[in-house]
């Protein structure tokens, strides 16, 4: 079984690395760039960190994108900003391979220009991981990954979506589920990530320094979620529940509870006492490396959809504008959390 990854960063490496760890017979090929790729090419391995400790798995790092040819499964985990470039270059080598896109934002419109809709699938992942150092990937949260067909209509007369490649991906030991129509969970994830991306502008801990803090929660989280809800309602998009903690429907209820002092103090005490993993969003990693962020494909997607259906989304636009402002800086690429709150508060008053 040959499995390849296009854009083998944290997500692609962790998922397929765990697949290889549990099934060494998998022939794993990674298309990656930079020092991360060079380190894995030199050692022929990647290191995976998580609850299991440390594991090293054998990998092949592609010399060219053509090395993905004859794959049984291709995982596309490239940055959304690079989707068109990488899929155009890979198309001659994809052949009849099944391709699964696990990227931030909505990328169907780009993939559909190059691939047969029956050949590729798209999804979202609530699993959070990061590249700790070149060739070393750390798992922070083992959330579910949900995948479905890109078409507007459901496949199989509304039957559950459970293709064979889900069982292959599940060899990772991470939860994989099928869902259709997929945008019901994609926009759930976008609504949550829009807050996470905003927290990343100040490198803040999303749970303890944002959601549990009254000013951040009331000035940013609650108004932004309400704004997303208005846009999605205008577009006629319903939201489906996502298992696990990264579910916007569950988050809305939690935010209401946190505004009740009788509930807020025990919830805050419990979370701070138990501790929560600090989620590291791609925006933070990109700003640290001086690269363009994916903000246009998450917060920017709400802005685009709002423009399409005549609903303003100024809070999401501010988040996009701040990220682009930070992208242009050569140093001090993050804002102070108080400054972020001030900028949003000023917009709400205007």
Secondary structure, DSSP 4 states (H G I P E B T S, - for coil): -EEEEES-SHHHHHHHHHHHHH-TTSEEEEE--HHHHHHHHHHSEEEEEETTEEEEEE-EE-SSGGGGTT-SEEEE---GGGHHHHHHHHHHHHTT-EEEEE-SS--HHHHTTTS-TTTEEEEEE--EEEEEETTEEEEEE---EEEEESSSSPSSTT-----HHHHHHGGGSS-EEE-SSTHHHHHHHHHHHHHHHHHHTTT--IIIIIITSHHHIIIIIHHHHHHHHHHHHHHT------SSS--HHHHHHHHHHHTSHHHHHHHHHHHHHH-------HHHHHHHHT---SGGGTHHHHHHHHHHTT---HHHHHHHHHHHHHHT-SS--S--HHHHHHHHHHHHH-
